[in-house]
């Protein structure tokens, strides 16, 4: 799957809902009910970050939930790509992009949402065929005004900003013409996940699903 085809699929997934939950899950036993709550709330695309020992098992469990589209975040190496794809990930997200990572996603047919923070990085990825990117870390790199400025000379590229996106600023990003969705962790707070308060997570997801 070449970069343009990867971006086409990434755009499709990004368009499923205005927010992609960014999930750090420590216990695979929580994976399926967490995914179900988010999907039931209207957020079908789920990014499971590879920041815990349980992450690959979490992806396996979430991949069984009807209506969900589970991806792997924090892809850093070709091994990450291979393991994520084997676990059932249907897309990948990276904080940046290296040629080895891009080549691994091509070889493993895993649609990649590569990270970029500057106009030069955006142009380099666009030159390879990527026109759907992650803007990261969004707030630390100037937030919505910076992303708007990048979009002026490079309108061909669309983004999913993550990193500091919250209910208080999500609409500022989502109102930009070059933003399809945003990534955020607030829809699955650690305390609610720890308590198994799936009703609260479904409520937060439902609120986020109305953002436009």
DOSELUM-639252 format. One record per residue (C-alpha): residue in one letter; x, y, z. Coordinates in steps of 0.1 Angstrom, whole numbers, plus 5000, padded with zeros to 4 digits. Example, Ala and Ser with C-alpha at 12.3 -4.5 7.8 and 13.67 -1.06 7.14 Angstrom:
2
a512349555078s513749895071
//
This chain:
212
x500050005000x501750314988x501550655006x498750804986x496550494991x497450505028x496350865030x493150795012x492350525038x493550755067x491151025054x488250785054x488950675089x489551035101x486151125087x484250875108x483951115137x485351455148x487551305176x489851005176x490350885212x494050855221x494150565245x496850455270x495550125284x497349935311x495049635314x493849435284x490749325304x489449685301x489949695263x486749555249x484349735272x486250055268x486150025230x482449935231x481650245252x483550475228x481950315197x478450335213x479150695220x479850765184x483650745182x484450445161x488150515153x490350435182x494150495186x495850265211x499250405219x502150155222x503150295255x502250005278x503149645280x499549555274x499149765242x499249485216x496849275236x494549575240x494549615202x493749245198x490749285222x489449605207x489749465172x486849225181x484449505189x481849555161x481849895146x485349985159x488350075137x491350025159x494750175151x498150175168x499750495180x503350585188x504750375160x508450425161x510150135144x509449875117x508949615145x506149835159x504449835125x504749455121x503449385156x500649625154x499449485121x499649135134x497649235165x494749365143x495549735139x493849885108x495850205108x498950345124x499950675139x503450815145x504651125163x506951195133x508150995103x511350815093x511950645060x512250305077x508850355093x507250455060x508850165042x507549925069x503950055065x504250015027x505549655031x502849565058x500049745040x499249945071x497850295065x499950545083x499050885097x502551025100x503351315123x504651655112x505151985130x506652215104x506052325068x509252145057x508151815073x504651855057x506251925023x508651625026x505751385034x503551535007x506451484983x506251104991x502451094985x501051165020x498351425021x496751325054x498951395084x499051425122x499951765135x501951695166x502451815193x499652065183x499552305212x503252315217x503752395181x501552705180x498052545181x495252615156x496852945144x500052765134x498052495116x495952755098x499152925087x500552595073x497352535055x497452865036x500352765012x499752395014x495952345012x496352004996x497251845030x494751765057x495451705094x494451535126x495951755153x496851585186x498851695217x497051935240x493651915222x490851935247x487152025249x488152385254x490052415221x488852135199x486452345180x489152595172x491052315154x487952155138x486852485123x489952495101x489452385065x492552165066x491451965097x489351655093x489351535129x491451575161x492851335186x492251365223x492551155255x489851335276x487151095264x488650815283x489950955316x492150725337x489850735367x486850635347x488750355330x490150225363x486650215378x485050065347x482650355344x481750285309x478550485311x480650805318x483050725289x480050675266x478651005277x482051185271x482251015237x478751125227x479551485236x482751465216x480951315186x478851635183x481851865179x482152025145
//
